[in-house]
């Protein structure tokens, strides 16, 4: 039985989770990424809870750095080959354990972490082979609201969704 109440940290992959997984370059070799505003709002909602968010990705992207700055994500780790090692370092820094992690990845490079954490998930468009290994398959695709959906599942399972939404709405009224 998965214990959502233990979740204190949400870790996300980038490509295929926050984006649709496509790597696009313009004629000047600038990398382009599509991020979902729906996912962004989900991340903002999460900031009104006690759950921290981190992104651990194997690639490096200026677009991801910019998006994290916009969303207030400070735990960003790029060009990470060994996600287990980086996660262990992060857990040590935050004084958390594997039972405190929810992880949303999309492929085998995420699996070593997903296998050890409390709750693992993949977007709907992940390959079947990895879908068979996780706790949750979102209805939405990567880059199309899968992050928001997973965040809402966690907040609802913890029984704090309505409270978090109200805090978010109040913050808008106080701007």
C-alpha positions in Angstrom: 0.0 0.0 0.0 1.5 3.3 -1.1 1.5 6.0 1.6 0.8 9.4 0.0 1.0 11.1 3.4 4.7 10.4 3.6 5.4 12.4 0.4 7.6 15.5 1.1 9.5 15.7 -2.2 8.3 15.5 -5.8 11.0 14.8 -8.3 10.5 15.3 -12.0 12.4 14.4 -15.2 12.2 17.1 -17.9 12.0 15.7 -21.4 8.9 13.6 -21.9 7.5 14.8 -18.5 7.6 18.6 -18.4 7.8 18.6 -22.2 6.5 16.3 -25.0 9.9 14.7 -25.3 10.8 16.3 -28.6 14.2 18.0 -28.9 13.8 20.8 -31.5 16.5 23.1 -32.8 16.0 26.3 -34.8 18.3 27.3 -37.7 20.7 29.0 -35.3 21.0 25.7 -33.3 19.0 27.1 -30.4 17.1 24.4 -28.5 13.3 24.9 -28.3 11.0 23.3 -25.7 7.3 23.3 -25.2 6.2 23.6 -21.5 2.6 23.3 -20.4 1.1 26.3 -18.6 -1.2 23.7 -16.9 1.8 22.0 -15.4 3.2 25.4 -14.4 0.0 26.1 -12.4 0.2 22.7 -10.8 3.8 23.5 -9.7 2.6 26.8 -8.3 -0.2 25.0 -6.4 2.4 22.6 -4.9 4.4 25.6 -3.6 1.4 26.3 -1.2 2.0 22.9 0.4 5.0 21.6 2.4 6.1 19.4 -0.5 9.3 20.4 -2.2 9.9 20.0 -5.9 13.1 19.0 -7.7 14.0 18.4 -11.3 16.7 15.9 -12.2 17.5 15.6 -15.8 20.2 14.0 -18.0 20.3 16.9 -20.4 21.2 20.6 -19.9 18.9 23.2 -21.3 18.8 27.0 -20.9 15.0 26.8 -21.6 14.6 24.6 -18.5 16.7 26.9 -16.4 14.4 29.8 -17.5 11.2 27.8 -16.8 12.4 26.9 -13.3 13.2 30.5 -12.6 9.7 31.5 -13.7 8.2 28.8 -11.4 10.4 29.3 -8.4 12.0 25.8 -8.7 15.4 26.1 -7.0 16.2 22.3 -6.8 17.3 21.9 -10.5 20.0 19.4 -11.4 20.9 19.1 -15.1 23.3 16.9 -17.0 23.0 14.2 -14.4 24.0 10.8 -15.5 23.5 9.0 -12.2 20.1 10.0 -11.0 20.3 7.6 -8.0 23.4 9.2 -6.7 22.0 12.7 -7.2 18.7 11.7 -5.5 20.7 10.3 -2.5 22.6 13.5 -2.2 19.4 15.5 -2.3 17.7 13.3 0.3 20.7 13.7 2.6 20.6 17.5 2.1 16.9 17.7 2.8 17.0 15.1 5.7 14.5 12.9 3.9 14.3 9.2 3.0 13.2 7.3 -0.1 9.8 6.8 1.4 9.3 10.6 1.2 9.6 10.7 -2.7 7.1 10.8 -5.4 8.7 10.6 -8.8 7.4 11.3 -12.3 9.6 10.1 -15.1 9.1 8.6 -18.5 11.7 6.1 -19.4 14.3 3.6 -18.2 16.8 6.2 -17.2 14.3 7.2 -14.5 13.5 3.7 -13.4 16.4 3.2 -10.8 14.9 6.1 -8.8 11.3 5.2 -9.4 11.9 1.7 -8.2 13.1 2.9 -4.8 10.7 5.8 -4.1 7.3 5.7 -2.4 5.2 6.5 -5.4 6.2 6.3 -9.1 4.4 7.6 -12.1 4.8 8.0 -15.8 2.8 10.1 -18.4 0.3 8.3 -20.6 2.6 8.4 -23.6 5.5 6.5 -21.9 6.4 3.2 -23.5 4.4 0.2 -22.3 7.5 -1.5 -20.9 8.0 1.2 -18.3 4.3 1.7 -17.7 4.2 -1.9 -16.3 6.7 -1.0 -13.7 5.1 2.1 -12.0 2.3 2.8 -9.5 0.5 5.5 -11.5 0.0 6.2 -15.2 -1.4 9.7 -15.8 -4.2 10.2 -18.2 -2.4 13.1 -19.7 0.8 13.0 -21.9 4.2 14.5 -21.0 4.2 18.2 -21.7 0.4 18.2 -21.8 -0.6 18.3 -18.1 0.8 15.0 -16.7 2.7 16.9 -14.0 -0.4 18.9 -13.0 -2.4 15.7 -12.9 0.2 13.9 -10.7 0.4 16.9 -8.3 -3.4 17.0 -8.0 -3.4 13.2 -7.2 -0.8 13.7 -4.5 -2.5 16.7 -2.9 -6.0 15.0 -3.0 -4.6 11.8 -1.5 -3.0 13.9 1.3 -6.4 15.6 1.8 -5.0 19.1 1.3 -6.0 19.9 -2.3 -8.9 22.3 -1.4 -6.8 24.0 1.2 -3.9 24.5 -1.2 -6.2 25.8 -4.0 -7.7 28.3 -1.5 -4.2 29.5 -0.5 -3.3 29.9 -4.2 -6.5 31.9 -4.9 -5.9 34.1 -1.8 -2.4 34.8 -3.1 -3.9 36.1 -6.3 -6.3 38.4 -4.5 -3.4 39.9 -2.5 -1.3 40.8 -5.5 
